[in-house]
Amino acid sequence: MVPDFFDVTLSDRYELRLSFFPPGTVKDIKPQVLDNQEKIKKVIESVNQTLQKKLGVRKEFVTKYSIQDPSQQAKAAGAAAAGGAGQQKAAPQVGGGVLV
């Protein structure tokens, strides 16, 4: 059975209990929270180190095989087309339909 976030009982007095708080006091729970915080920091640090390693391997692969990113190719093509001052821009291509 999953408890609701708010257990409400109606009687002579209106009573609202918050059942999603863990049992214990702040004094009891604070060391656990701090421990979890340290564990999360270690995991983030580990993930960042792995990311840096993989980015380095990728960069080496890209330079070894002289691979260009498609978005960079599009930018270079756009810059080359716009760079020619004496050249006219090509007319936009109108897609032809399929004859049936």
C-alpha positions as a LaTeX table, in Angstrom:
\begin{tabular}{lrrr}
\hline
Residue & $x$ (\AA) & $y$ (\AA) & $z$ (\AA) \\
\hline
Met1 & 0.00 & 0.00 & 0.00 \\
Val2 & 1.38 & 3.38 & $-0.99$ \\
Pro3 & 0.62 & 6.08 & 1.54 \\
Asp4 & $-0.83$ & 9.33 & 0.32 \\
Phe5 & 1.23 & 12.44 & 0.70 \\
Phe6 & $-1.32$ & 13.88 & 3.08 \\
Asp7 & $-3.21$ & 11.70 & 5.52 \\
Val8 & $-6.22$ & 13.67 & 6.61 \\
Thr9 & $-8.45$ & 12.70 & 9.48 \\
Leu10 & $-11.51$ & 14.71 & 10.35 \\
Ser11 & $-12.79$ & 14.79 & 13.89 \\
Asp12 & $-13.63$ & 17.51 & 16.39 \\
Arg13 & $-10.31$ & 18.99 & 15.46 \\
Tyr14 & $-8.91$ & 19.11 & 11.96 \\
Glu15 & $-5.67$ & 17.20 & 11.86 \\
Leu16 & $-3.17$ & 17.06 & 9.01 \\
Arg17 & $-0.26$ & 14.71 & 9.08 \\
Leu18 & 2.52 & 14.85 & 6.55 \\
Ser19 & 3.41 & 11.23 & 5.97 \\
Phe20 & 6.19 & 11.82 & 3.45 \\
Phe21 & 8.68 & 13.02 & 6.03 \\
Pro22 & 11.02 & 10.28 & 7.20 \\
Pro23 & 10.82 & 9.33 & 10.85 \\
Gly24 & 13.40 & 10.91 & 13.11 \\
Thr25 & 14.67 & 14.32 & 13.95 \\
Val26 & 16.94 & 16.64 & 12.02 \\
Lys27 & 19.77 & 15.58 & 14.30 \\
Asp28 & 19.25 & 11.95 & 13.28 \\
Ile29 & 18.86 & 12.58 & 9.55 \\
Lys30 & 21.44 & 15.31 & 8.91 \\
Pro31 & 24.45 & 12.91 & 8.81 \\
Gln32 & 22.64 & 10.75 & 6.24 \\
Val33 & 21.87 & 13.77 & 4.08 \\
Leu34 & 25.48 & 14.95 & 4.23 \\
Asp35 & 26.70 & 11.45 & 3.38 \\
Asn36 & 24.34 & 11.31 & 0.39 \\
Gln37 & 25.56 & 14.74 & $-0.71$ \\
Glu38 & 29.17 & 13.52 & $-0.69$ \\
Lys39 & 28.22 & 10.39 & $-2.64$ \\
Ile40 & 26.44 & 12.49 & $-5.26$ \\
Lys41 & 29.49 & 14.77 & $-5.58$ \\
Lys42 & 31.72 & 11.73 & $-6.15$ \\
Val43 & 29.40 & 10.35 & $-8.81$ \\
Ile44 & 29.25 & 13.71 & $-10.61$ \\
Glu45 & 33.04 & 13.97 & $-10.51$ \\
Ser46 & 33.36 & 10.45 & $-11.92$ \\
Val47 & 30.88 & 11.20 & $-14.71$ \\
Asn48 & 32.72 & 14.42 & $-15.60$ \\
Gln49 & 36.06 & 12.56 & $-15.77$ \\
Thr50 & 34.56 & 9.88 & $-18.02$ \\
Leu51 & 33.03 & 12.58 & $-20.22$ \\
Gln52 & 36.38 & 14.35 & $-20.59$ \\
Lys53 & 38.09 & 11.07 & $-21.54$ \\
Lys54 & 35.44 & 10.27 & $-24.15$ \\
Leu55 & 35.57 & 13.80 & $-25.58$ \\
Gly56 & 39.35 & 13.45 & $-25.92$ \\
Val57 & 39.01 & 10.12 & $-27.73$ \\
Arg58 & 36.36 & 11.61 & $-30.02$ \\
Lys59 & 38.51 & 14.63 & $-30.79$ \\
Glu60 & 41.46 & 12.37 & $-31.69$ \\
Phe61 & 39.19 & 10.27 & $-33.92$ \\
Val62 & 37.82 & 13.36 & $-35.68$ \\
Thr63 & 41.29 & 14.77 & $-36.34$ \\
Lys64 & 42.70 & 11.38 & $-37.40$ \\
Tyr65 & 40.01 & 10.80 & $-40.01$ \\
Ser66 & 39.40 & 14.52 & $-40.76$ \\
Ile67 & 35.68 & 14.30 & $-40.08$ \\
Gln68 & 33.63 & 17.48 & $-40.10$ \\
Asp69 & 30.47 & 18.03 & $-38.16$ \\
Pro70 & 27.44 & 18.43 & $-40.50$ \\
Ser71 & 26.42 & 21.65 & $-38.75$ \\
Gln72 & 29.90 & 23.07 & $-39.36$ \\
Gln73 & 29.71 & 22.03 & $-43.02$ \\
Ala74 & 26.40 & 23.87 & $-43.41$ \\
Lys75 & 27.88 & 26.99 & $-41.79$ \\
Ala76 & 30.92 & 26.83 & $-44.07$ \\
Ala77 & 28.73 & 26.41 & $-47.15$ \\
Gly78 & 26.53 & 29.32 & $-46.07$ \\
Ala79 & 29.54 & 31.52 & $-45.44$ \\
Ala80 & 31.03 & 30.64 & $-48.84$ \\
Ala81 & 27.75 & 31.43 & $-50.62$ \\
Ala82 & 27.30 & 34.71 & $-48.77$ \\
Gly83 & 30.97 & 35.65 & $-49.06$ \\
Gly84 & 30.99 & 36.23 & $-52.82$ \\
Ala85 & 30.06 & 39.89 & $-53.26$ \\
Gly86 & 29.86 & 39.75 & $-57.08$ \\
Gln87 & 27.94 & 36.50 & $-57.15$ \\
Gln88 & 24.19 & 36.31 & $-57.31$ \\
Lys89 & 22.34 & 34.09 & $-54.93$ \\
Ala90 & 20.94 & 30.98 & $-56.49$ \\
Ala91 & 17.19 & 30.87 & $-56.86$ \\
Pro92 & 15.54 & 28.66 & $-54.27$ \\
Gln93 & 14.73 & 25.25 & $-55.61$ \\
Val94 & 11.07 & 24.49 & $-55.89$ \\
Gly95 & 10.33 & 20.86 & $-55.25$ \\
Gly96 & 8.54 & 19.19 & $-58.12$ \\
Gly97 & 5.67 & 16.90 & $-57.38$ \\
Val98 & 5.49 & 13.27 & $-58.41$ \\
Leu99 & 3.40 & 12.68 & $-61.50$ \\
Val100 & 0.94 & 9.89 & $-61.11$ \\
\hline
\end{tabular}
